[in-house]
Structures are given as structure tokens and as C-alpha cells.
Amino acid sequence: MHEQLLTKVDKRILALSYPIILANISIPLLGLTDTAVIGHLGNLDVLAGISMGTVLIGSIYWFFGFLRMGVTGLVAQARGANLKVEISSILARGLIIAFIGGIALFACHSLLFSTIFYYLEGGTSAEKLAMKYMSIRVIAAPFAISIFVFVGWLFGMGKTIHSLLLLVSVNVLNILLDIIFVKLLHFGIAGVAYATILSEFCGFALGILLCRKFLFNKEQIKTKAIFLSKKWRSFIVLNINIVIRSTLLQSVFLSYLIFGTLFGSEILAANHILLQITLLSAYALDGVAFSSEILVGEAIGQRRVQQFKKVVRSALKIGFIFSCVIGVSFYFLGFLLIDLLTSIESVRLICYDFIFWISIMPIFSAFSYIYDGIFLGAARGKEIRVAMIQSFSIFFICIIVLVPLMENRGLWTSILVFNVVRAITLWTKLDSIYKYFSSN
């Protein structure tokens, strides 16, 4: 019976997924720790400040998440085709872009942050604290962005245990430094920022260590191969499509913050806490999505269409099961999680009203994550971009109609609809991958 329930592909997805899930969960756990150490100081402005600061700087950094997503699929395909020089070249290209982007971000951060806060309508005190936090965090921008490249490359190589080691090391160190700087040394919001940049420096050093055999291998690192115009062109086109996709996706996540500032500091703080809990499910489901990226990339590199079909079926099945387990867990443990994150009673009461929403969100969102992983593994940038534009258009219409009628509930309804539409639009484009197999 066990053999019938779990196919070979199911088992491989699970084997790849569990390190990714553990690694991914450490990311929102860091956000939960940031929120908890600040939330129990009892100062609403400080909690609102860390809410704004972490969401904004996280969104800016996640703009560079195309490096993780673009690298994984390309490396998996190169590995499937046994192109060792190209595997090393992709890593080098990613790191070059990461450092250029990080240096550019640091150079213009003052203007960028000022522009962002000009258009937000949060409290003046909270905005000042958020600006202070973000101005410290940006110091480590090139190193923080490079971690996306290392993680994506390790995923593409199927080295999920190594990516687990990298992400967990960074986030556990960050959590420990959070506690030391805020709870013991009383550095406040600046302590949270310093804890993060120190952990990012260490994460970059660990990434170099884990990838050293490919970064410093004279037989595989070829300058000509790294700077081939054809490869850069395809790499940039893919990543531009992913950037558009990620920018629109981050706009949806930022809507928690943008509309929270309009609804008041209490709802802003509550939405931040609810978002941190929701991210637990997103990162867990991304474990299955990332596994599908790896296996889809391999199948395409090896030109095996039947293997591709098996990966799609297995990923959708396992993703849905995971989402149901997560949703039920949130329903029964939601009150406990909220109480752990803040002692501010008014914020707690708002969060309690939205436990149902954070429980159903994973179930309605599961297929959007899985299909996203499938198309990223196939490096189908155009389809990803078009599907996201279509989904965001529906989201925007929902926001215009539902927020004036339902306020914060209208916001959460719009995000739920967005994730459902995202899955549907990607599903309708699956034939483009099958045509790719036929033409090759």
C-alpha cells in the first residue's frame, strides 16, 4: 500500500523538499523573532517601525530574488545535460550581477528610501524608526543579494542539504544576535538591523566555502564562457521576465503594508504579524515548488517528457497535501502563535479575527506556488511574466472594489483571489513546455 501511495518521483520530491522546507522555514522564523523581540517591548511605534522596515527592505532585496529563481532552473538544465563549464559560469554570472546590484542599491539608498516614505502614510515616529533600520541593513546589500545566488545554484545542483546549512546558519545566527542585541544589550530597532547584517556577512563567507570547488576550479571557470554574449543575453532576458513577475508579486505583499498604513498603526502591526505567519506556509510550500524546479530542469536537460509529466503530477499532489496540513495547523494553533508574537492586546484582538484567513490561505495558494516552480525550472520567463500580469490585473480590480467595501477583509480576499488566478493562468500555459519538448 505504501509503495502505491508514493511513486519514485514522489519520494524524490520529498527527499529534496525536506531540507528546503527546513531551510525556508528558518526565514520567516527570523521575521517572527524580529517581531517577537520588538513586540514585547510594548511600544506600538517601534513595532510599527520594524513592520514597515522589514517589509520594505525585504521587498527591495526580494526584487533581486530573480537571481535565485533564474539560476536554479538554468543550473538544473545544465546539470541534466552534463555541461560542467556552464554550471560554473552561471554561478559566476549570478555573483557579478549580485555585486553590481548591491553596490548600486547602497549608492542610491537614501533617495530610494526617502521616495518610498514620501508616498506612505504611516506615523512619523514609526517612519523614522523604519528609515533607521533600513539604512543600517543596506550596508550589507551586495553580500545579502549574493546569498540568493548561492542558494539558487545549490538548489539547481540538487545540493539541498548544503542550502539548508547555508540558510539555517545565517538565520540561526541572526536570531541569536537579535536576542543578544535587543533583549540583553537593549539596542532596540538598530540591534535587529546590526544582527542581520552581521549574519549576512557570515552567510556570504559560508556560500563561498560551499561553492569553492566550482568557483576556484581552473578547468571549469573559463572567462570566455562566463562572458559569452549569447549566454548573457538569454540570462538577462529570462531575469527581466522574472523581475517583472517578482515586482508585481512584491506589490501584492506590500499591499499589507500600504493599506495597513491607511487603516492605522494597530491594523498595520496586526497585518505584519499575520503576514509573518502566512509566510511560514509560503516558505514550506516553496520547498515542494523548489524541488519541482530542480526535477523539471533535469527532465528538460535530459529531454525526458514523460519524466516531466510525472514531476508535475507528484508536485501538485504533495503540495496540496502539505497545504491542507498547514491550514489545519494554523486554525488550531493560530491563537498561540499570535500571543507569542505580541503582548499588545488591541493588536492581538485584530489578529484573532483573521485566523480563518491565515488557515485557508495555504490551501487556496498551493497550486500557484507549484506551477510557479514548474515554469521556473523550465526557464519559461515569458509565460511567467504574462501569467503574473494577468493575475495582478485581477488583484488590482479586486482591491478597487473590495477594500472600500470590506477594508482589511477586502484586502485579504483580494490576495486570496490573486493566488487562485495565478495558478489558473500558469496552468493554461503548460502546453508551451510540452511544445518545447516536441521541438527539441
C-alpha positions as CSV (number, residue, x, y, z in Angstrom):
1,M,0.0,0.0,0.0
2,H,2.8,2.4,0.9
3,E,4.5,1.7,-2.4
4,Q,1.3,2.5,-4.3
5,L,0.8,5.8,-2.4
6,L,4.3,7.0,-3.1
7,T,5.9,6.8,-6.5
8,K,9.6,7.1,-7.1
9,V,9.1,10.7,-8.2
10,D,7.1,11.4,-5.0
11,K,9.9,10.0,-2.9
12,R,12.5,12.1,-4.7
13,I,10.4,15.3,-4.3
14,L,10.1,14.6,-0.6
15,A,13.8,13.8,-0.3
16,L,14.6,17.1,-2.0
17,S,11.9,19.0,-0.2
18,Y,12.6,18.4,3.5
19,P,15.9,20.2,3.6
20,I,14.4,23.1,1.5
21,I,11.4,23.3,3.8
22,L,13.6,23.4,6.9
23,A,15.8,26.0,5.3
24,N,12.8,28.1,4.1
25,I,11.0,27.9,7.5
26,S,14.1,29.4,9.1
27,I,13.5,32.6,7.1
28,P,10.0,33.5,8.4
29,L,11.1,32.3,11.9
30,L,13.7,35.1,11.7
31,G,10.9,37.5,10.9
32,L,8.9,36.1,13.8
33,T,11.8,36.6,16.1
34,D,12.3,40.2,15.0
35,T,8.6,40.8,15.6
36,A,8.6,39.0,19.0
37,V,11.7,40.7,20.5
38,I,10.3,44.1,19.4
39,G,6.6,43.2,20.0
40,H,7.2,42.5,23.7
41,L,8.8,45.9,24.3
42,G,5.2,47.2,24.5
43,N,5.8,50.2,22.2
44,L,3.4,50.4,19.3
45,D,5.6,52.8,17.3
46,V,8.6,50.5,17.5
47,L,6.5,47.5,16.4
48,A,5.0,49.5,13.5
49,G,8.5,50.7,12.6
50,I,10.0,47.2,12.4
51,S,6.9,46.2,10.5
52,M,7.5,48.8,7.9
53,G,11.3,48.4,7.8
54,T,11.4,44.7,7.4
55,V,8.7,44.5,4.8
56,L,10.2,47.3,2.7
57,I,13.9,46.2,2.8
58,G,12.8,42.6,2.4
59,S,10.8,43.6,-0.7
60,I,13.7,45.6,-2.1
61,Y,16.0,42.6,-1.6
62,W,13.5,40.2,-2.9
63,F,13.5,42.2,-6.1
64,F,16.8,40.5,-6.6
65,G,15.2,37.1,-6.0
66,F,15.3,36.7,-9.8
67,L,18.9,35.6,-9.2
68,R,17.8,32.7,-7.0
69,M,15.0,31.7,-9.4
70,G,16.8,32.2,-12.7
71,V,19.9,30.4,-11.5
72,T,18.1,27.3,-10.2
73,G,16.4,26.3,-13.5
74,L,19.4,27.0,-15.7
75,V,21.8,25.1,-13.4
76,A,19.5,22.1,-13.2
77,Q,19.2,22.1,-17.0
78,A,23.0,22.4,-17.4
79,R,23.5,19.6,-14.9
80,G,20.9,17.4,-16.7
81,A,22.9,18.0,-19.9
82,N,26.2,17.4,-18.1
83,L,27.6,20.9,-19.1
84,K,30.2,21.4,-16.3
85,V,31.7,24.6,-17.6
86,E,28.3,26.2,-18.0
87,I,27.4,25.2,-14.4
88,S,30.3,27.2,-13.1
89,S,29.7,30.1,-15.5
90,I,26.1,30.5,-14.3
91,L,27.3,30.9,-10.7
92,A,29.9,33.5,-11.7
93,R,27.4,35.5,-13.8
94,G,24.9,35.5,-10.9
95,L,27.6,36.8,-8.4
96,I,28.6,39.5,-10.8
97,I,25.0,40.8,-11.1
98,A,24.6,40.5,-7.3
99,F,27.5,42.7,-6.5
100,I,26.7,45.3,-9.2
101,G,23.1,45.4,-7.9
102,G,24.1,45.6,-4.3
103,I,26.6,48.4,-4.8
104,A,24.1,50.4,-6.9
105,L,21.4,49.9,-4.2
106,F,23.8,51.2,-1.5
107,A,24.8,54.2,-3.6
108,C,21.2,55.3,-4.2
109,H,19.5,54.1,-1.0
110,S,19.0,57.5,0.6
111,L,17.0,58.8,-2.4
112,L,15.1,55.5,-2.8
113,F,14.1,55.2,0.9
114,S,13.0,58.9,1.0
115,T,10.9,58.4,-2.1
116,I,9.2,55.4,-0.6
117,F,8.3,57.1,2.7
118,Y,7.1,60.1,0.9
119,Y,4.3,58.0,-0.6
120,L,3.4,56.1,2.6
121,E,1.1,57.5,5.2
122,G,2.4,55.8,8.4
123,G,3.1,57.6,11.7
124,T,6.1,60.0,11.7
125,S,7.7,58.2,14.6
126,A,7.3,54.8,13.0
127,E,8.7,56.0,9.7
128,K,11.8,57.4,11.4
129,L,12.5,54.1,13.1
130,A,11.9,52.2,9.8
131,M,14.3,54.5,8.0
132,K,17.0,54.0,10.7
133,Y,16.6,50.2,10.4
134,M,16.7,50.1,6.6
135,S,19.7,52.5,6.4
136,I,21.7,50.0,8.5
137,R,20.5,46.9,6.7
138,V,21.5,48.3,3.2
139,I,25.2,48.3,4.3
140,A,25.4,44.6,3.6
141,A,23.4,44.7,0.3
142,P,26.0,43.1,-2.0
143,F,26.5,40.2,0.4
144,A,22.8,39.7,1.2
145,I,21.9,39.6,-2.5
146,S,24.8,37.2,-3.2
147,I,23.2,34.7,-0.9
148,F,20.3,34.4,-3.4
149,V,22.8,33.3,-6.0
150,F,24.4,30.7,-3.7
151,V,21.1,29.3,-2.6
152,G,19.7,29.1,-6.2
153,W,22.9,27.5,-7.5
154,L,22.9,24.9,-4.7
155,F,19.2,24.1,-5.4
156,G,20.0,23.7,-9.1
157,M,22.8,21.3,-8.2
158,G,20.4,19.2,-6.1
159,K,22.5,20.1,-3.0
160,T,19.5,20.8,-0.8
161,I,21.4,19.8,2.4
162,H,24.1,22.4,1.6
163,S,21.4,25.1,1.0
164,L,19.8,24.1,4.3
165,L,23.2,24.5,6.0
166,L,23.7,28.0,4.5
167,L,20.2,29.4,5.2
168,V,19.8,27.9,8.7
169,S,23.3,29.1,9.7
170,V,22.5,32.6,8.6
171,N,19.1,32.7,10.2
172,V,20.0,31.0,13.5
173,L,23.0,33.3,13.9
174,N,20.6,36.2,13.2
175,I,18.1,35.0,15.8
176,L,20.8,34.7,18.4
177,L,22.2,38.1,17.7
178,D,18.7,39.5,17.8
179,I,18.2,38.3,21.3
180,I,21.6,39.5,22.4
181,F,21.4,43.0,20.8
182,V,17.8,43.7,21.7
183,K,16.9,41.7,24.9
184,L,20.3,41.8,26.6
185,L,22.1,44.9,25.2
186,H,18.9,47.0,24.6
187,F,19.9,48.3,21.2
188,G,16.3,48.4,20.1
189,I,15.4,48.5,16.4
190,A,19.1,49.2,15.4
191,G,20.1,46.0,17.2
192,V,17.8,44.0,14.9
193,A,19.4,45.6,11.9
194,Y,23.0,45.0,13.1
195,A,22.2,41.4,13.9
196,T,21.0,40.9,10.3
197,I,24.0,42.5,8.5
198,L,26.5,40.5,10.6
199,S,24.7,37.3,9.8
200,E,24.7,38.2,6.1
201,F,28.4,38.8,6.0
202,C,28.9,35.3,7.6
203,G,26.4,33.8,5.1
204,F,28.4,35.2,2.1
205,A,31.6,33.6,3.5
206,L,29.8,30.3,4.0
207,G,28.4,30.4,0.5
208,I,32.0,30.9,-1.0
209,L,33.1,27.9,1.1
210,L,30.2,25.6,-0.1
211,C,30.7,26.5,-3.8
212,R,34.5,26.7,-3.8
213,K,35.1,23.6,-5.9
214,F,33.2,25.3,-8.8
215,L,34.3,28.9,-8.2
216,F,38.0,28.1,-8.0
217,N,38.3,25.2,-10.4
218,K,40.6,26.3,-13.3
219,E,39.2,23.6,-15.6
220,Q,35.6,24.8,-15.2
221,I,36.0,28.6,-14.7
222,K,36.6,29.9,-18.2
223,T,36.5,33.7,-18.7
224,K,35.3,33.3,-22.3
225,A,32.5,31.0,-21.2
226,I,31.4,33.4,-18.4
227,F,31.2,36.4,-20.7
228,L,29.7,34.8,-23.8
229,S,27.2,37.4,-25.2
230,K,24.7,34.7,-26.2
231,K,24.5,33.3,-22.7
232,W,24.3,36.8,-21.1
233,R,21.5,37.7,-23.5
234,S,19.4,34.7,-22.6
235,F,20.3,35.0,-18.9
236,I,19.2,38.7,-18.9
237,V,16.0,38.2,-20.9
238,L,15.0,35.4,-18.5
239,N,15.7,37.5,-15.5
240,I,14.0,40.6,-16.8
241,N,10.8,38.5,-17.1
242,I,11.3,37.2,-13.6
243,V,12.0,40.7,-12.3
244,I,8.6,41.9,-13.7
245,R,7.0,38.8,-12.1
246,S,8.7,39.4,-8.8
247,T,8.0,43.2,-8.8
248,L,4.3,42.6,-9.2
249,L,4.3,39.8,-6.6
250,Q,6.1,42.0,-4.1
251,S,3.5,44.7,-4.8
252,V,0.8,42.3,-3.7
253,F,2.8,41.6,-0.4
254,L,3.4,45.3,0.0
255,S,-0.3,45.9,-0.1
256,Y,-0.4,44.5,3.5
257,L,1.8,47.5,4.4
258,I,0.4,50.1,2.1
259,F,-3.2,49.6,3.2
260,G,-2.2,48.9,6.8
261,T,-0.8,52.5,7.0
262,L,-4.2,53.7,5.8
263,F,-6.1,51.6,8.3
264,G,-4.0,52.8,11.2
265,S,-1.0,51.6,13.3
266,E,-2.9,48.8,15.0
267,I,-4.0,47.1,11.8
268,L,-0.6,47.7,10.3
269,A,1.1,45.9,13.2
270,A,-1.6,43.1,13.0
271,N,-1.1,42.6,9.3
272,H,2.6,42.3,9.8
273,I,2.1,39.6,12.4
274,L,-0.4,37.8,10.2
275,L,1.9,38.1,7.2
276,Q,4.8,36.5,9.2
277,I,2.5,33.5,10.0
278,T,1.3,33.3,6.4
279,L,4.9,33.3,5.2
280,L,5.5,30.1,7.2
281,S,3.1,28.3,4.9
282,A,4.5,30.1,1.8
283,Y,8.1,29.0,2.6
284,A,7.0,25.5,3.4
285,L,5.1,25.1,0.1
286,D,8.0,26.7,-1.7
287,G,10.0,23.6,-0.6
288,V,7.9,21.5,-2.9
289,A,8.0,24.2,-5.6
290,F,11.8,24.4,-5.5
291,S,12.0,20.6,-5.7
292,S,9.8,20.7,-8.8
293,E,12.2,23.4,-10.2
294,I,15.2,21.0,-9.8
295,L,13.4,17.9,-11.3
296,V,11.8,19.9,-14.1
297,G,15.2,21.4,-15.0
298,E,16.8,17.9,-15.0
299,A,14.0,16.5,-17.2
300,I,14.3,19.3,-19.7
301,G,18.1,19.0,-19.8
302,Q,17.7,15.3,-20.5
303,R,14.8,15.8,-22.9
304,R,12.6,13.4,-21.0
305,V,8.9,14.4,-21.4
306,Q,7.4,11.5,-19.5
307,Q,9.6,12.3,-16.5
308,F,8.4,15.9,-16.7
309,K,4.8,14.8,-16.6
310,K,5.5,12.6,-13.5
311,V,7.2,15.5,-11.7
312,V,4.2,17.8,-12.4
313,R,1.7,15.2,-11.1
314,S,3.7,14.4,-8.0
315,A,4.5,18.1,-7.1
316,L,0.8,19.1,-7.3
317,K,-0.3,16.1,-5.2
318,I,2.3,16.6,-2.5
319,G,1.8,20.4,-2.5
320,F,-1.9,20.1,-1.9
321,I,-1.5,17.6,0.9
322,F,1.1,19.9,2.6
323,S,-1.2,22.9,2.3
324,C,-4.1,21.1,4.0
325,V,-1.9,20.0,6.9
326,I,-0.6,23.6,7.3
327,G,-4.0,25.1,7.1
328,V,-5.5,22.9,9.8
329,S,-2.4,23.5,12.0
330,F,-2.9,27.3,11.7
331,Y,-6.5,27.0,12.6
332,F,-5.8,25.2,15.9
333,L,-2.5,26.9,16.8
334,G,-3.2,30.4,15.5
335,F,-4.1,32.0,18.9
336,L,-0.9,30.6,20.4
337,L,1.3,32.0,17.6
338,I,-0.3,35.4,17.9
339,D,0.2,35.5,21.6
340,L,3.9,34.6,21.2
341,L,4.4,37.4,18.8
342,T,2.9,40.4,20.6
343,S,1.7,41.4,24.1
344,I,-0.3,44.4,22.8
345,E,-3.9,43.4,23.4
346,S,-5.5,45.6,20.7
347,V,-3.2,44.1,18.1
348,R,-3.9,40.5,19.3
349,L,-7.7,41.0,19.0
350,I,-7.4,42.1,15.4
351,C,-5.2,39.1,14.6
352,Y,-7.7,36.7,16.3
353,D,-10.4,37.8,13.8
354,F,-8.2,36.8,10.9
355,I,-7.2,33.3,12.0
356,F,-9.7,31.8,9.5
357,W,-8.0,33.7,6.7
358,I,-4.5,32.5,7.5
359,S,-5.9,29.0,7.7
360,I,-7.4,28.9,4.2
361,M,-4.7,30.9,2.5
362,P,-2.3,28.0,2.1
363,I,-4.9,25.7,0.7
364,F,-6.1,28.2,-2.0
365,S,-2.5,29.2,-2.8
366,A,-0.7,25.8,-3.0
367,F,-1.1,25.3,-6.8
368,S,0.2,28.8,-7.6
369,Y,3.5,28.0,-5.8
370,I,3.8,24.6,-7.5
371,Y,3.1,25.9,-11.0
372,D,5.5,28.8,-10.4
373,G,8.2,26.3,-9.6
374,I,7.5,24.2,-12.7
375,F,7.8,27.2,-15.0
376,L,10.9,28.5,-13.3
377,G,12.5,25.1,-13.6
378,A,11.7,25.1,-17.3
379,A,13.1,28.7,-17.5
380,R,9.9,29.9,-19.3
381,G,10.3,33.6,-18.4
382,K,7.7,34.9,-20.9
383,E,4.9,32.7,-19.6
384,I,5.7,33.6,-16.0
385,R,5.6,37.3,-16.8
386,V,2.3,37.1,-18.8
387,A,0.6,35.0,-16.1
388,M,1.7,37.4,-13.4
389,I,0.5,40.5,-15.3
390,Q,-2.9,38.8,-15.8
391,S,-3.1,37.8,-12.1
392,F,-2.1,41.2,-10.9
393,S,-4.7,42.9,-13.1
394,I,-7.4,40.8,-11.4
395,F,-5.9,41.6,-8.0
396,F,-6.0,45.3,-8.7
397,I,-9.6,45.2,-9.8
398,C,-10.5,43.3,-6.5
399,I,-8.6,45.9,-4.5
400,I,-10.5,48.8,-6.1
401,V,-13.9,47.0,-5.5
402,L,-13.4,45.2,-2.2
403,V,-11.2,47.4,0.0
404,P,-13.7,50.3,0.1
405,L,-16.5,47.8,1.0
406,M,-14.7,45.5,3.4
407,E,-11.5,47.3,4.4
408,N,-8.9,44.9,5.7
409,R,-11.0,41.8,4.9
410,G,-11.3,43.1,1.4
411,L,-7.5,43.2,1.2
412,W,-7.2,39.6,2.4
413,T,-9.9,38.5,0.0
414,S,-8.1,40.2,-2.9
415,I,-4.8,38.4,-2.1
416,L,-6.6,35.1,-1.9
417,V,-8.2,35.6,-5.3
418,F,-4.8,36.7,-6.7
419,N,-3.2,33.3,-5.7
420,V,-6.1,31.3,-7.2
421,V,-5.9,33.3,-10.5
422,R,-2.1,32.9,-10.5
423,A,-2.5,29.1,-10.5
424,I,-5.1,29.1,-13.2
425,T,-3.2,31.4,-15.6
426,L,0.0,29.3,-15.3
427,W,-1.9,26.0,-15.8
428,T,-3.4,27.4,-19.1
429,K,0.2,27.9,-20.3
430,L,1.5,24.4,-19.6
431,D,1.3,23.4,-23.2
432,S,4.2,25.8,-24.1
433,I,6.5,23.5,-22.2
434,Y,5.2,20.4,-24.0
435,K,5.8,22.2,-27.3
436,Y,9.4,22.8,-26.2
437,F,9.9,19.1,-25.8
438,S,8.4,18.4,-29.2
439,S,10.6,21.0,-30.9
440,N,13.7,19.6,-29.3
